[in-house]
Amino acid sequence: MGLPSVMVLPLLIVLAAGVYYIYNEVLHFMSKSLVRNKVVVITDAVSGVGTECAHLFHKGGARLILCGTSWDKLESLYDSLTTDADPRETFAPKLVILDFSDMDSMEDVIAEVVECYGCVDVLICNSSMKLKAPVQSISLEQDRNVMDVNYFGPSTLAKGVLPTMISRRSGHIVLVNSIQGRLAVPFRSSYAASKHAAQAFFDCLRAEVEEYGIVVSTISHTFINASEPEALIIASQLTHGVRPSVLASEIMQTVNRKRKEVLLAHPIPRVALHLRSFFPPFLFAVLAAGVKDSVLAEQMQ
């Protein structure tokens, strides 16, 4: 005797949910095993995304080198990771002060990072500086500061750890970039320029080091939405941003699956990217109209 047709759909839903649960559990187990014992550097571990990454990779058994501009914040993160942690399953992180706005210190920073374990398996470049202002109001010093943090810093650090990766013929460099590395938005000239530069550098690097077994990944995401959990639904509808925990999970998956390029964006930014490629005059007109509307709104206030 067959099942009543009214029960088929609920059973299929339950079955699909079960398969999805098992799939996620397998991925979770694999993510831990794949990063275990790996030396992982996070350039801005005290940011929202960096902290989420630190917790994910620490639980996975990675040997973390946590970097940041504040020693107090690094120590606080260290305490949160090591408290109640099982020393048989995890490693106590190493801490390194890293400030990309101080390029003169980079040689010493690179030496300190490499000396922690003698090598680097995964380099996650997630440091970023934002600047929103009309082009004519941005000074040369501000341009340089943004370029140092978003381009010169990550590229210099990548070149610094590259020799150890080449000698071992393995390694993974992850650039956590922005969708503005592929799509320029008004009032973000310095930021977009720095992100475009970083995107181009790591695209070139990817091709140059593939023969050594080194993987280079770029993750282009919309801006980070750090709203409180209870406000996430409303905030996501208004901002189309990405939560730090979601981005951190994507970084972990990118490392595990060795993805070379990831786009983490809602439909509207994706459409804008396609318009930039296939119908640029239309996109330019839309962006220009948006600028005029914002100027008019300011004048009416």
C-alpha positions in Angstrom: 0.0 0.0 0.0 1.5 3.3 -1.1 1.9 6.5 0.9 -0.9 9.0 0.7 0.0 11.8 -1.7 -0.5 14.4 1.1 2.5 12.8 3.0 4.9 12.8 0.2 5.9 16.5 0.3 6.5 16.5 4.1 8.6 13.4 3.8 10.7 14.9 1.0 11.2 18.0 3.1 12.4 16.0 6.1 14.7 13.9 3.9 16.2 17.0 2.3 16.7 18.6 5.7 18.5 15.4 6.9 20.8 15.3 3.9 21.6 19.0 4.3 22.4 18.5 8.0 24.7 15.5 7.3 26.4 17.6 4.5 27.1 20.5 6.9 28.4 18.1 9.5 30.8 16.5 7.0 32.0 20.0 5.9 32.4 21.0 9.5 34.5 17.9 10.2 36.6 18.4 7.1 37.2 22.1 7.8 38.8 21.1 11.1 41.0 18.3 9.7 42.2 20.4 6.7 43.6 23.3 8.8 44.9 21.3 11.7 48.6 22.0 12.4 48.6 24.6 9.6 50.4 27.9 10.4 47.7 30.6 9.7 48.4 34.3 9.8 45.5 36.8 10.2 46.6 40.4 9.5 43.8 42.1 11.4 42.7 39.5 14.0 41.1 42.1 16.3 38.5 43.2 13.7 35.0 41.6 13.6 35.9 39.3 10.7 39.4 38.6 12.0 38.1 37.6 15.5 35.5 35.3 13.9 38.3 33.8 11.7 40.5 33.3 14.8 37.8 31.3 16.6 37.1 29.1 13.5 40.7 28.3 12.7 41.6 27.9 16.4 38.9 25.3 16.9 40.1 23.6 13.8 43.6 23.1 15.3 45.5 25.7 13.3 48.7 27.3 14.6 47.6 30.9 14.7 49.7 34.0 14.3 47.3 36.8 15.3 48.3 40.3 14.1 46.8 43.7 14.9 47.6 47.3 15.9 46.5 47.0 19.6 48.4 44.8 22.0 45.6 45.0 24.6 43.0 43.8 22.0 45.3 41.0 20.9 45.8 39.8 24.5 42.0 39.9 25.1 41.5 37.8 22.0 44.2 35.4 23.1 42.4 35.0 26.5 39.1 34.3 24.8 40.6 31.6 22.6 42.7 29.9 25.2 40.2 29.9 28.1 38.7 26.4 28.5 40.5 25.3 25.3 41.8 21.8 25.1 45.6 22.0 24.7 45.5 18.5 23.1 43.3 19.8 20.3 44.4 23.4 20.0 47.6 25.6 19.9 48.1 28.8 21.9 48.2 31.6 19.4 51.3 33.8 18.7 50.8 37.6 18.8 52.4 40.1 16.5 51.9 43.9 16.3 51.2 44.8 12.7 50.4 48.2 11.5 50.3 48.6 7.7 50.2 52.4 8.0 53.8 52.1 9.3 55.5 50.6 6.2 59.0 51.2 7.7 58.3 48.5 10.2 57.3 45.8 7.7 60.8 44.2 7.4 60.9 43.6 11.1 57.3 42.4 11.2 57.9 39.9 8.4 60.9 38.5 10.2 58.9 38.2 13.4 56.0 36.4 11.6 58.3 33.9 9.9 60.3 33.2 13.1 57.1 32.2 15.0 57.1 28.8 13.3 59.7 29.0 10.6 57.0 29.1 7.8 53.6 30.2 6.9 51.0 27.9 5.4 48.0 30.3 5.1 48.2 34.1 5.0 44.8 35.9 5.4 45.1 39.6 4.4 41.9 41.1 5.9 43.2 44.5 7.0 41.3 47.4 5.5 40.9 51.2 5.8 37.8 53.0 4.5 37.4 56.6 3.4 34.3 58.2 2.2 34.6 61.8 0.8 34.4 63.8 -2.4 37.5 63.5 -4.5 38.4 67.2 -4.2 38.5 67.0 -0.4 40.9 64.1 -0.1 44.5 65.0 0.6 47.6 63.3 -0.7 48.4 62.1 2.8 45.0 60.5 3.1 45.4 58.8 -0.3 48.7 57.4 0.8 47.4 56.1 4.1 44.6 54.2 2.4 47.0 52.8 -0.2 49.4 51.7 2.5 46.8 49.8 4.5 44.8 48.4 1.6 47.5 47.7 -1.0 51.2 48.3 -0.1 50.8 46.5 3.3 49.2 43.3 2.1 51.4 43.1 -1.1 54.6 43.7 0.9 53.7 41.0 3.5 52.7 38.5 0.8 56.1 39.1 -0.9 57.8 38.7 2.5 56.4 35.2 3.3 56.5 34.0 -0.3 60.1 32.6 -0.2 59.1 30.2 2.6 56.1 29.0 0.5 58.2 28.7 -2.6 60.9 26.6 -0.9 58.2 24.3 0.5 56.2 24.4 -2.7 53.0 24.9 -0.9 51.0 27.7 0.7 47.8 29.7 0.4 47.4 33.5 0.3 43.9 34.9 0.8 43.1 38.5 0.0 39.8 39.6 1.8 39.1 42.4 -0.6 35.9 44.3 -1.4 33.5 44.3 -4.3 34.9 47.9 -4.8 38.0 46.2 -6.1 35.9 45.4 -9.1 33.3 48.1 -9.1 34.0 51.8 -8.2 31.4 53.8 -6.3 31.2 57.6 -6.0 32.7 59.2 -2.9 35.0 56.1 -2.4 37.7 57.1 -4.8 40.8 56.3 -2.6 39.2 53.2 -1.2 38.1 51.8 -4.6 41.5 52.7 -6.1 43.4 50.8 -3.4 41.1 47.8 -3.7 41.4 47.7 -7.5 45.2 47.8 -7.0 45.1 44.9 -4.5 42.9 42.9 -6.8 45.2 43.4 -9.7 48.3 42.5 -7.7 47.0 39.3 -6.3 45.5 38.3 -9.7 49.1 38.6 -11.1 50.6 36.8 -8.2 48.2 33.9 -8.6 49.5 33.2 -12.1 53.1 33.7 -11.2 53.2 31.2 -8.2 50.9 28.5 -9.4 53.9 26.5 -10.7 55.1 26.3 -7.0 51.9 24.8 -5.8 50.8 28.0 -4.1 47.2 29.0 -4.2 46.1 32.7 -4.3 42.5 33.5 -3.5 40.5 36.8 -3.6 37.2 37.3 -1.8 35.2 40.2 -3.0 32.4 41.1 -0.5 30.0 43.9 0.0 30.5 46.0 3.1 30.4 44.3 6.5 27.2 44.4 8.4 27.9 44.2 12.1 24.3 44.7 13.3 23.1 43.0 16.4 21.4 39.6 15.9 17.9 40.8 16.6 18.3 43.5 14.0 19.9 41.3 11.3 16.8 40.8 9.2 16.0 44.5 9.0 19.6 45.5 8.6 20.2 43.1 5.8 17.2 44.4 3.9 18.5 48.0 4.3 22.2 47.5 3.8 22.8 44.3 1.8 25.9 43.9 3.9 27.6 40.6 4.9 27.9 39.6 8.6 31.4 38.9 10.0 30.5 35.3 10.9 29.3 34.6 7.3 32.5 36.1 5.8 34.7 34.2 8.2 33.0 30.9 7.2 33.5 31.8 3.6 37.2 32.4 4.3 37.5 29.0 5.9 35.7 27.3 3.0 37.9 29.1 0.6 41.0 27.8 2.3 39.7 24.3 2.5 38.5 24.1 -1.1 41.3 26.2 -2.5 38.9 28.5 -4.4 40.7 31.1 -6.4 38.0 33.7 -6.6 34.9 34.3 -4.5 32.1 36.9 -4.9 30.1 37.3 -1.7 27.4 39.8 -2.6 23.6 40.2 -2.8 21.8 40.4 -6.2 22.0 44.2 -6.6 25.8 44.4 -6.5 26.1 41.4 -8.8 23.8 43.1 -11.3 25.9 46.2 -11.1 29.0 44.2 -11.9 27.3 42.7 -15.0 26.2 46.2 -16.1 29.8 47.5 -15.7 30.9 44.8 -18.1 28.2 44.7 -20.7 26.3 48.1 -20.4 28.8 50.6 -18.8 27.0 53.7 -20.1 23.9 52.7 -18.3 25.7 52.1 -15.0 27.6 55.4 -15.3 24.3 57.2 -15.8 22.8 55.5 -12.8 25.8 56.4 -10.6 25.9 60.0 -11.7 22.1 60.3 -11.1 22.7 59.0 -7.6 25.4 61.6 -6.9 23.0 64.4 -8.1 20.3 63.1 -5.8 22.6 63.0 -2.8 23.8 66.5 -3.4 20.2 67.8 -3.8 19.2 66.1 -0.6 22.1 67.8 1.3 21.1 71.2 -0.1 17.5 70.7 1.1 18.5 69.8 4.7 
